[in-house]
Amino acid sequence: MAQVIWTEPALTDLNDIAEYIAIDKLDAATSLVQHVFSVVDRLEQHPRSGRKPPELKDSRYREVIAGPCRIFYRVVKQDIYILFVMRSERRLRDYMLESRDENSK
């Protein structure tokens, strides 16, 4: 069985999304976090069940959807690294460029 390892940036992404939702709907934010963890936990049994992101077809990354979130991960041997979480309506390229800009400051 594979082991799921959440990276700090992915946990921060999920926390940021949940905090934004919690401003208006605390119950919805709690449900979202539970749903995301439930979807990710299934990867322990089926690590390659996620799809290759359409924007990254030739990459080693995969994603699962836990509406309204896209969860990106990579499988390395028996480990599943959760790399980042983003809202599904955001464009991946813009999200990645924004993240790089923030890291360079």
N, C-alpha and C positions, 0 to 999 in steps of 0.2 A: 504494500500500500504506500502511496506517495505521501509526502509531508508537505503541507501548505505553510509557506513562510511569507508573512506580510512585511514588505519593506516600509520603512518610516515614511517616505513620500506618499505611498499608497494609503497608509492610514491617515495621513494629514489630508489627502484629497477627499477621502470619505468623510472625515470629520468636518471639513469645510462645507461640503454639500449638505450634510445633516444639519449643521448650524444654520445655514441659510434657510432651509425648509422649516426648522424649528422656530424661526421668528414668528411665523404665522400658525404653524401646525406641529406642535410638539409630538403628538401621537404619530403623525405621518413620518416624521424624522426617525422616530424610534422604530417604526415598522420597516422603513427603508433599510436601516442599518442591519436589522435582523434578517431581512430578505437577502441582502448582499452577502452576509456571512453564510447563510444557508446555501446559496448558489455556489459560492466558492468552496464550501465544505464538500460538495459533491465531487469536486475535482480530485479529492483524495482517492476515490474509487475509479474515476475515469479522467485522468489528467489530460488526455488529448481530445476531450469531447468539445472543447471550445473551437470556434472557427478561427481561421486566419483573417485578420482584419482586411476588409476590401482595399483599404489604402496601402496595406503592407503585404501584399500577396506573396512576395518572395522572401519574407522574413521568418525568423524563428519564433516570433511572438504570436500569441493566440489571445482570444478574448471570449468572455462570456457576458451575456446581457442580463442585468437585473434592473429592469426599468425603474427609473430613467437613467440608469448608469451603465457604462461600459467598463468592464474590469479587464485590464490587460495583464497577461502573465507570460512566463517562460518556464518551460520544463527543462530541468538540468538533472540528468540521472533520475533519482527517485524524489527529487524536490521540485516543488512548484513555487516559483517566486512571483508574488503579486506585486507588480511594478507600479501601476498607477490606475486611478479610477477617475473617470470624467463623466459629466452629464452627456447623454447621448445626442442632444441637439447641437453640441459644440463640434466644430470641425477639428479633426485630429491634428492636421498640420498646424493650424493656428494655435492649438493647445500646446503642442510641442515647442513651437517657436517662443511662445509666451513663457513657458517654463525655463527655457534656455536663457532668455533675457533676465529673468528674476535671479537665476543662479549666477549670472555674471556680475551682478551688482555687489 
